[in-house]
Amino acid sequence: MGFLWFALLSLVPGSTQAQGVYAPAQAQIIHGGQACVVKEDNISERVYTIRERDTLVLQCLVTGHPRPQVRWTKTAGSASDKFQETSIFNETLRIEKIQRMQGGRYYCKAENGVGVPAIKSIRVDVQYLDEPILTIHQTISDVRGSFYQEKTVFLRCTVNSNPPARFIWKRGAETLSHNQDNGVDIYEPLYTQGETKVLKLKNLRPQDYASYTCQVSVRNVCNIPDKSITFQLTNTTAPPALKMSVNETLVVNPGENVTLQCIVTGGDPTPQVVWTHSPNPMPQNSISQGGNLTIWGIQPEDLGYYNCTATNNVGNPAKKTVNLLVRSMKNATFQITPDVIKESETIQLGQDLKLSCHVDAVPQEKVVYSWYKNGKPAKVTDRLLVTRNDPELPPVTSSLEIIDLRFSDYGTYLCVASFQGAPIPDLSIEVNISSETVPPTISVPKGQAVITVREGSYAELQCEVRGKPKPPILWSRLDKETPMPSGAMLVETYDGKLRLDNVTRDMSGSYRCQTARYNGFNIRPREAQVQLNVQFPPVLEPTFQDIRQGLGRSVTMRCTMLKGTPMKVATAVWRFKGNLMTIPPVEQQDYSEIRIDSLSRETSGKYECTISNDVGSSDCVFQVSAKAYSPEFYFDTPNPIKTVKQSKNYSYVLQWTQREPGAVDPVVTYKLDIRQISLRSSASKTIPARGVEKGRLLEYLLPDLRVPQSYEVSLTPITTYGLGDSASRVIRYTEPPVYPNPADNTCRFDDEKICGFVQDRMDNFDWTRQNALTQNTKRSANTGPTTDFSETLEGYYMFIEASRPRVSGDKARLISPLYNVTGKPPQYRSAYCVSFYYHMYGKHIDLQGATAGKPGSLNILVRVRNIGTMDTQVWTMSGNRGNMWQHANVPINPSGPFQVIFEGVRGSGYEGDIAIDNVTVKKGACPSKHNSPDKAVAPPGSRASHLPSAFVWGPLTFILYVLLR
């Protein structure tokens, strides 16, 4: 099959006509997927409505050359499921099972490097209806008696929904309302979250004990069904009540099994009981059944607040909380504080001295401290005092104060922390006081002040501490307010050494070491600093560069060192196709370069520059050739598919431009490969090319393609150097539309299909089809027509409204069907006449009334579809033309198939609307004696039978005045 197709394929070169087709990106959003409706809201903002958990599909239609790249983003984040992380680069945005928080404004940004990017947006409105929640409340003043006996009761129904829900209250099968029962009141409370309606039952009566249903509805939007909840109100209905089997604070020992009982003492319906733990989740070694919670082998990390909550949707939930503490002790520390009054930093005889001891414990206040001297309990005297909770020290710290230190006070002091009567091991810490007990000093060992290592290796920073006792060393960053490599702001070491594994360049900088104020002297910290230098290989530019140049031209390649430690080029080695090159030595600099005086096939290829800085090396890679760049396919070809009657084949007009043709030698031919998608074999053809220039549109006709098969096309430019880069695309068959021929028929817009006219997707707003019966009654006064040209109430016309949110310069375009005219040389072209009626009325359309801005205008453009698409303005009218219909005949002489575009431009204000009616496109010249655009044309019997002379002479006087100036 593939071989037969290859044999029959006949590729005929098409013409190559010069036309600058590079165009900026344009975009338009269309919807798909499972949208409920796409509507225009009050300010003409596009709103895409979709049901929660349905699939969102938005497509960004783009035009422009080269083919624009599309990116989707969302307000305050991205359009992907992970909103803050990434954007979507694709013409189609698809979100499966969309959630309510994914609603918002989505932006499509299309850019191709020509002009400014095109940005369009659409608001996605996610619709949902949650299950309603019904709660029952009584009047707050009631604190006695049975719950609902002769009391006022409030049934509160709350639901989250979009759009806002409608509520229906029922008693049994009876729908309740304000008017039918004086004992019932229905209202919406203030300051509630979600949609809420309250049913108030005033002074309960026997008939009020019944079954109540709250039904919520979003009126079947997106086919979301109604939802409801029912509650049975009885004379025993009561809110939940609880009591706890233990005290509010419970202290236990680690390893014990703990059971907490939460007992329900009241509530109808029967309350549901739930246990929670804060600040952490429930322990894995716990189990809850009803109101009982058991924790097996409890550990210190299981401490916290355990909450028991009972709910039955009546009144407020009942809640009990137990603060569960697990006994523990850790981190025993001591401090030596010299005489504070004398501001001493050393231990001296005759001065006061304070020894402090602290442990981290749970419960902290239950810790008991004991002091010993030389193995015996310290006796409290008038010179030896034991204090607790010193305000200058951490809470629950024990201090031993020695007044007027004497030689006999020297010795070894022991502090012991314990929980009396609990099976928790004691913690103790020892302090030696003697003439050798001196405050610390800190320094950096010789030769260790600056540490230089290579990236990825191990580093050790060291500070030496002298003194007795030696306190821990705290390390931190000195030059940056950033955490240490471990993530902590401070790192404690006991030997003064900071060890860093797998160092990176970000770790370079100054590090501070300082003495801790615990397990030593409680004085001003001593500190020093160490500089860490991390050497790393050079960072080069460019890492890769594709250089294209014509044969015989010179090429310069430069490899530049951007950063590195050390910041110098030690060696620079060049290779060509893997082979070492010889280059002359140069002075020390931060780059290395070579030059090819005359590029040839032999000197084309891969060049590598390896730069080293004694630590490591990096490479710059240059791909040098005279290869032509790839073609750029033109995707906006008008009517590329041609079919032949009584044939199963079709032809396709393939168009493209050549990317940067002047960078290399001229393109002389193109190699075209085409393959039917369903087959493996392909056919090739060579296409001659002449005068290929940047922006010039090239064309080739692919004949004898099988209906309805798709084909993959590959196009490769060929220069004197050889084959260039290829580009590929897929051609898909679509049934070509049938276009009318210009005829002597008139479009009065009375049919909803408006004679095949369509709204332009690339304009700012749309034309509106309306008549006297359907026009907006709130539109601006003294603007626009009241009826169509025939002055009948049922007759339709096309209309643009200048009111808000339209702004000055906004355009609305209405495009006619494509009139299928064969292209001919100018001397053989046929003339055509565009005839229509227009209505332009309003002070902001008026030239005189728009001196501070632009007047409204109506433009007629002709879009000729030949090679590329060209819009040419052939007629324009601006200013107020009176409250009547005007007639215009516009002659045109198109060079090929064409469309007529009616473009309305909004003026400087809202009072100025434009309408058109009775459009005719016919072959032949316009009548030689046609009505002037400045002359009013009114149907017989119309009140507007002539145009006032002041209206004609006013604009003429204004124009003469401008010319004279």
QUIMO-V378810 format. One record per residue. N is the residue number from 1. RES is the residue in one letter. SS is DSSP state (~ for helix, > for strand, _ for the rest). NEAR is the number of other ideal C-beta (glycine too) atoms within 10 Angstrom. Layout:
N	RES	SS	NEAR
N	RES	SS	NEAR
This chain:
1	M	_	9
2	G	~	14
3	F	~	10
4	L	~	9
5	W	~	19
6	F	~	16
7	A	~	9
8	L	~	11
9	L	_	16
10	S	_	10
11	L	>	18
12	V	>	11
13	P	>	15
14	G	>	16
15	S	>	9
16	T	>	18
17	Q	>	12
18	A	>	13
19	Q	>	14
20	G	>	13
21	V	_	22
22	Y	_	17
23	A	>	19
24	P	>	17
25	A	>	24
26	Q	>	17
27	A	>	23
28	Q	>	17
29	I	>	20
30	I	>	13
31	H	>	18
32	G	>	13
33	G	>	18
34	Q	_	14
35	A	>	18
36	C	>	16
37	V	>	13
38	V	>	14
39	K	>	11
40	E	>	11
41	D	_	10
42	N	_	6
43	I	_	7
44	S	_	13
45	E	_	13
46	R	>	16
47	V	>	13
48	Y	>	23
49	T	>	20
50	I	>	25
51	R	>	18
52	E	_	18
53	R	_	13
54	D	_	18
55	T	_	15
56	L	>	23
57	V	>	18
58	L	>	23
59	Q	>	18
60	C	>	24
61	L	>	16
62	V	>	22
63	T	>	20
64	G	>	23
65	H	>	24
66	P	_	18
67	R	_	18
68	P	_	25
69	Q	>	16
70	V	>	22
71	R	>	20
72	W	>	23
73	T	>	21
74	K	>	20
75	T	_	12
76	A	_	9
77	G	>	16
78	S	>	16
79	A	_	25
80	S	_	17
81	D	_	13
82	K	_	8
83	F	_	16
84	Q	_	8
85	E	_	9
86	T	_	13
87	S	_	15
88	I	>	20
89	F	_	10
90	N	_	14
91	E	_	19
92	T	>	13
93	L	>	24
94	R	>	16
95	I	>	21
96	E	_	11
97	K	_	11
98	I	_	21
99	Q	_	12
100	R	~	15
101	M	~	9
102	Q	~	20
103	G	_	21
104	G	>	15
105	R	>	14
106	Y	>	24
107	Y	>	18
108	C	>	25
109	K	>	20
110	A	>	24
111	E	>	19
112	N	_	20
113	G	_	12
114	V	_	15
115	G	_	13
116	V	_	8
117	P	_	17
118	A	>	22
119	I	>	14
120	K	>	19
121	S	>	15
122	I	>	20
123	R	>	15
124	V	>	23
125	D	>	20
126	V	>	21
127	Q	>	21
128	Y	>	18
129	L	>	23
130	D	_	17
131	E	_	10
132	P	_	23
133	I	>	15
134	L	>	18
135	T	>	19
136	I	>	23
137	H	>	17
138	Q	>	18
139	T	_	11
140	I	_	6
141	S	_	8
142	D	_	14
143	V	_	5
144	R	_	5
145	G	_	9
146	S	_	12
147	F	_	20
148	Y	_	22
149	Q	_	9
150	E	_	10
151	K	_	16
152	T	_	17
153	V	>	21
154	F	>	16
155	L	>	20
156	R	>	18
157	C	>	25
158	T	>	21
159	V	>	23
160	N	_	16
161	S	>	21
162	N	>	20
163	P	_	16
164	P	_	11
165	A	_	26
166	R	>	14
167	F	>	20
168	I	>	18
169	W	>	19
170	K	>	17
171	R	>	18
172	G	_	11
173	A	_	7
174	E	>	11
175	T	>	12
176	L	_	18
177	S	_	11
178	H	_	10
179	N	_	6
180	Q	_	9
181	D	_	16
182	N	_	8
183	G	_	13
184	V	>	17
185	D	>	15
186	I	>	15
187	Y	>	12
188	E	_	10
189	P	_	11
190	L	_	6
191	Y	_	5
192	T	_	12
193	Q	_	7
194	G	_	13
195	E	>	22
196	T	>	19
197	K	>	22
198	V	>	19
199	L	>	22
200	K	>	15
201	L	>	24
202	K	_	15
203	N	_	11
204	L	_	19
205	R	_	11
206	P	~	7
207	Q	~	9
208	D	~	18
209	Y	_	15
210	A	_	15
211	S	>	13
212	Y	>	22
213	T	>	19
214	C	>	23
215	Q	>	18
216	V	>	24
217	S	>	18
218	V	_	21
219	R	_	9
220	N	_	9
221	V	~	18
222	C	~	21
223	N	~	8
224	I	_	20
225	P	_	8
226	D	_	14
227	K	>	17
228	S	>	15
229	I	>	16
230	T	>	12
231	F	>	18
232	Q	>	11
233	L	_	19
234	T	_	13
235	N	_	14
236	T	_	12
237	T	_	21
238	A	>	20
239	P	>	22
240	P	>	25
241	A	>	14
242	L	>	20
243	K	>	14
244	M	>	17
245	S	_	14
246	V	_	16
247	N	_	9
248	E	_	10
249	T	>	11
250	L	>	16
251	V	>	16
252	V	>	18
253	N	_	14
254	P	_	17
255	G	_	11
256	E	_	13
257	N	_	11
258	V	>	20
259	T	>	11
260	L	>	21
261	Q	>	14
262	C	>	26
263	I	>	16
264	V	>	19
265	T	>	11
266	G	>	15
267	G	>	21
268	D	>	16
269	P	_	16
270	T	_	10
271	P	_	24
272	Q	>	15
273	V	>	21
274	V	>	14
275	W	>	20
276	T	>	14
277	H	>	18
278	S	>	10
279	P	_	6
280	N	_	10
281	P	_	9
282	M	_	16
283	P	_	18
284	Q	_	8
285	N	_	13
286	S	>	18
287	I	>	13
288	S	>	18
289	Q	>	9
290	G	_	12
291	G	_	21
292	N	>	16
293	L	>	22
294	T	>	15
295	I	>	23
296	W	_	14
297	G	_	12
298	I	_	21
299	Q	_	13
300	P	~	13
301	E	~	11
302	D	~	21
303	L	_	22
304	G	>	17
305	Y	>	13
306	Y	>	27
307	N	>	15
308	C	>	25
309	T	>	18
310	A	>	24
311	T	>	18
312	N	_	21
313	N	_	19
314	V	>	23
315	G	_	18
316	N	_	10
317	P	_	17
318	A	>	22
319	K	>	14
320	K	>	19
321	T	>	15
322	V	>	22
323	N	>	14
324	L	>	21
325	L	>	17
326	V	>	22
327	R	_	20
328	S	>	18
329	M	>	20
330	K	>	10
331	N	>	10
332	A	>	19
333	T	>	19
334	F	>	19
335	Q	>	24
336	I	>	24
337	T	>	21
338	P	_	20
339	D	_	18
340	V	_	12
341	I	_	7
342	K	_	11
343	E	_	8
344	S	_	16
345	E	_	14
346	T	_	12
347	I	_	22
348	Q	_	13
349	L	_	12
350	G	_	9
351	Q	_	17
352	D	_	18
353	L	>	21
354	K	>	21
355	L	>	20
356	S	>	24
357	C	>	25
358	H	>	25
359	V	>	25
360	D	>	16
361	A	>	21
362	V	>	19
363	P	_	16
364	Q	~	14
365	E	~	9
366	K	~	16
367	V	_	23
368	V	>	12
369	Y	>	20
370	S	>	16
371	W	>	19
372	Y	>	16
373	K	>	17
374	N	_	10
375	G	_	8
376	K	>	9
377	P	>	11
378	A	_	19
379	K	_	8
380	V	_	11
381	T	_	9
382	D	_	7
383	R	_	13
384	L	>	15
385	L	>	13
386	V	>	13
387	T	>	13
388	R	>	12
389	N	_	12
390	D	_	17
391	P	_	5
392	E	_	11
393	L	_	19
394	P	_	15
395	P	_	11
396	V	_	18
397	T	_	20
398	S	>	23
399	S	>	22
400	L	>	21
401	E	>	16
402	I	>	20
403	I	_	15
404	D	_	13
405	L	_	19
406	R	_	11
407	F	~	8
408	S	~	6
409	D	~	18
410	Y	_	17
411	G	>	15
412	T	>	13
413	Y	>	21
414	L	>	18
415	C	>	25
416	V	>	18
417	A	>	22
418	S	>	19
419	F	_	20
420	Q	_	8
421	G	_	8
422	A	_	13
423	P	_	10
424	I	_	18
425	P	_	9
426	D	_	13
427	L	>	18
428	S	>	16
429	I	>	16
430	E	>	12
431	V	>	20
432	N	>	13
433	I	>	18
434	S	_	13
435	S	_	10
436	E	_	10
437	T	_	18
438	V	>	15
439	P	>	21
440	P	>	19
441	T	>	12
442	I	>	20
443	S	>	15
444	V	_	19
445	P	_	11
446	K	_	7
447	G	_	7
448	Q	_	15
449	A	_	13
450	V	>	10
451	I	>	20
452	T	>	14
453	V	>	17
454	R	>	16
455	E	_	18
456	G	_	13
457	S	_	12
458	Y	_	11
459	A	>	20
460	E	>	12
461	L	>	21
462	Q	>	17
463	C	_	26
464	E	>	18
465	V	>	22
466	R	>	12
467	G	>	17
468	K	>	13
469	P	_	16
470	K	_	17
471	P	_	25
472	P	_	17
473	I	>	27
474	L	>	18
475	W	>	22
476	S	>	19
477	R	>	18
478	L	_	14
479	D	_	12
480	K	_	11
481	E	_	7
482	T	_	12
483	P	_	13
484	M	_	16
485	P	_	17
486	S	_	11
487	G	_	7
488	A	_	11
489	M	_	12
490	L	_	14
491	V	>	19
492	E	>	10
493	T	>	16
494	Y	_	12
495	D	_	13
496	G	_	21
497	K	>	14
498	L	>	23
499	R	>	12
500	L	>	21
501	D	_	9
502	N	_	11
503	V	_	21
504	T	_	12
505	R	~	15
506	D	~	11
507	M	~	19
508	S	_	19
509	G	>	14
510	S	>	12
511	Y	>	22
512	R	>	17
513	C	>	28
514	Q	>	19
515	T	>	27
516	A	_	20
517	R	_	18
518	Y	_	17
519	N	_	18
520	G	>	24
521	F	>	26
522	N	_	21
523	I	_	19
524	R	_	11
525	P	_	17
526	R	_	20
527	E	>	15
528	A	>	19
529	Q	>	15
530	V	>	22
531	Q	>	17
532	L	>	19
533	N	>	15
534	V	>	22
535	Q	>	19
536	F	>	20
537	P	>	17
538	P	>	26
539	V	>	14
540	L	>	22
541	E	>	13
542	P	_	15
543	T	_	11
544	F	>	9
545	Q	>	15
546	D	>	13
547	I	>	18
548	R	>	20
549	Q	_	19
550	G	_	16
551	L	_	17
552	G	_	11
553	R	_	14
554	S	_	10
555	V	>	20
556	T	>	10
557	M	>	19
558	R	>	15
559	C	>	28
560	T	>	18
561	M	>	21
562	L	>	12
563	K	>	13
564	G	>	24
565	T	>	19
566	P	_	14
567	M	_	11
568	K	_	13
569	V	_	21
570	A	_	13
571	T	>	11
572	A	>	21
573	V	>	15
574	W	>	20
575	R	>	15
576	F	>	17
577	K	_	10
578	G	_	8
579	N	>	7
580	L	>	9
581	M	_	13
582	T	_	5
583	I	_	13
584	P	_	5
585	P	_	5
586	V	_	11
587	E	_	4
588	Q	_	7
589	Q	_	12
590	D	_	15
591	Y	>	17
592	S	>	22
593	E	>	16
594	I	>	18
595	R	>	9
596	I	>	18
597	D	_	10
598	S	_	10
599	L	_	22
600	S	_	11
601	R	_	12
602	E	_	6
603	T	_	16
604	S	_	22
605	G	>	13
606	K	>	13
607	Y	>	23
608	E	>	16
609	C	>	25
610	T	>	17
611	I	>	25
612	S	>	16
613	N	_	21
614	D	_	15
615	V	_	17
616	G	_	15
617	S	>	17
618	S	>	19
619	D	>	15
620	C	>	25
621	V	>	17
622	F	>	21
623	Q	>	14
624	V	>	20
625	S	>	22
626	A	_	25
627	K	_	23
628	A	_	29
629	Y	_	18
630	S	_	18
631	P	>	27
632	E	>	19
633	F	>	19
634	Y	_	22
635	F	_	16
636	D	_	16
637	T	_	20
638	P	_	17
639	N	_	13
640	P	_	20
641	I	>	18
642	K	>	15
643	T	>	14
644	V	_	12
645	K	_	4
646	Q	_	4
647	S	_	10
648	K	_	10
649	N	>	14
650	Y	>	23
651	S	>	17
652	Y	>	20
653	V	>	17
654	L	>	24
655	Q	>	23
656	W	>	25
657	T	>	22
658	Q	>	25
659	R	_	18
660	E	_	12
661	P	~	22
662	G	~	11
663	A	~	16
664	V	_	23
665	D	_	19
666	P	_	17
667	V	_	21
668	V	_	15
669	T	>	15
670	Y	>	24
671	K	>	16
672	L	>	19
673	D	>	15
674	I	>	22
675	R	>	19
676	Q	>	19
677	I	_	11
678	S	_	11
679	L	_	14
680	R	_	7
681	S	_	12
682	S	_	18
683	A	>	18
684	S	>	14
685	K	>	16
686	T	>	13
687	I	>	19
688	P	>	9
689	A	_	20
690	R	_	10
691	G	_	11
692	V	_	21
693	E	_	14
694	K	_	13
695	G	_	15
696	R	>	19
697	L	>	20
698	L	>	28
699	E	>	18
700	Y	>	22
701	L	>	16
702	L	>	23
703	P	>	15
704	D	>	14
705	L	>	23
706	R	>	14
707	V	_	13
708	P	_	11
709	Q	_	16
710	S	_	13
711	Y	>	21
712	E	>	14
713	V	>	20
714	S	>	16
715	L	>	24
716	T	>	21
717	P	>	28
718	I	>	18
719	T	_	20
720	T	_	13
721	Y	_	20
722	G	_	13
723	L	>	12
724	G	>	26
725	D	>	15
726	S	>	14
727	A	>	17
728	S	>	14
729	R	>	16
730	V	>	9
731	I	>	19
732	R	_	12
733	Y	_	16
734	T	_	9
735	E	_	10
736	P	_	12
737	P	_	10
738	V	_	8
739	Y	_	15
740	P	_	14
741	N	_	9
742	P	_	21
743	A	_	11
744	D	_	11
745	N	_	12
746	T	>	15
747	C	>	20
748	R	_	19
749	F	_	24
750	D	_	17
751	D	_	11
752	E	_	7
753	K	_	8
754	I	~	19
755	C	~	15
756	G	~	14
757	F	_	20
758	V	>	13
759	Q	>	15
760	D	_	17
761	R	_	16
762	M	_	14
763	D	_	18
764	N	_	15
765	F	>	18
766	D	_	16
767	W	_	25
768	T	>	17
769	R	>	17
770	Q	>	20
771	N	_	19
772	A	_	16
773	L	_	10
774	T	_	11
775	Q	_	17
776	N	_	12
777	T	_	4
778	K	_	7
779	R	_	15
780	S	_	18
781	A	_	8
782	N	_	11
783	T	_	26
784	G	_	26
785	P	_	25
786	T	_	11
787	T	_	21
788	D	_	27
789	F	_	24
790	S	_	16
791	E	_	17
792	T	_	13
793	L	_	12
794	E	_	12
795	G	_	18
796	Y	_	22
797	Y	>	28
798	M	>	24
799	F	>	25
800	I	>	26
801	E	_	24
802	A	_	27
803	S	_	16
804	R	_	10
805	P	_	10
806	R	_	18
807	V	_	11
808	S	_	16
809	G	_	12
810	D	_	16
811	K	>	17
812	A	>	23
813	R	>	23
814	L	>	23
815	I	>	19
816	S	_	23
817	P	_	17
818	L	_	19
819	Y	>	21
820	N	_	15
821	V	_	20
822	T	_	9
823	G	_	14
824	K	_	12
825	P	_	7
826	P	~	7
827	Q	~	5
828	Y	~	8
829	R	_	16
830	S	_	13
831	A	_	12
832	Y	>	22
833	C	>	19
834	V	>	22
835	S	>	18
836	F	>	25
837	Y	>	24
838	Y	>	25
839	H	>	25
840	M	>	30
841	Y	>	22
842	G	_	25
843	K	_	17
844	H	_	23
845	I	_	30
846	D	_	25
847	L	_	17
848	Q	~	13
849	G	~	19
850	A	~	21
851	T	_	10
852	A	_	7
853	G	_	13
854	K	_	15
855	P	_	24
856	G	_	31
857	S	>	19
858	L	>	24
859	N	>	17
860	I	>	21
861	L	>	18
862	V	>	23
863	R	>	19
864	V	>	20
865	R	>	22
866	N	_	15
867	I	_	23
868	G	_	19
869	T	>	15
870	M	>	16
871	D	>	12
872	T	>	13
873	Q	>	11
874	V	>	16
875	W	>	17
876	T	>	13
877	M	>	19
878	S	>	19
879	G	_	20
880	N	_	25
881	R	_	24
882	G	_	15
883	N	_	17
884	M	_	21
885	W	_	29
886	Q	>	22
887	H	>	18
888	A	>	20
889	N	>	18
890	V	>	18
891	P	>	14
892	I	>	19
893	N	_	13
894	P	_	25
895	S	_	16
896	G	_	17
897	P	>	18
898	F	>	24
899	Q	>	22
900	V	>	25
901	I	>	21
902	F	>	24
903	E	>	22
904	G	>	27
905	V	>	23
906	R	_	27
907	G	_	31
908	S	_	22
909	G	_	22
910	Y	_	19
911	E	_	22
912	G	_	30
913	D	>	27
914	I	>	31
915	A	>	24
916	I	>	25
917	D	>	24
918	N	>	19
919	V	>	23
920	T	>	17
921	V	>	25
922	K	>	15
923	K	>	14
924	G	_	12
925	A	_	13
926	C	_	17
927	P	_	10
928	S	_	6
929	K	_	5
930	H	_	15
931	N	_	14
932	S	_	12
933	P	_	16
934	D	_	13
935	K	_	12
936	A	>	21
937	V	_	18
938	A	_	17
939	P	_	16
940	P	_	6
941	G	_	7
942	S	_	14
943	R	_	8
944	A	_	14
945	S	_	11
946	H	_	9
947	L	_	17
948	P	_	11
949	S	~	8
950	A	~	8
951	F	~	15
952	V	~	15
953	W	~	10
954	G	~	16
955	P	~	17
956	L	~	10
957	T	~	12
958	F	~	14
959	I	~	11
960	L	~	10
961	Y	~	9
962	V	~	8
963	L	~	7
964	L	~	6
965	R	_	5
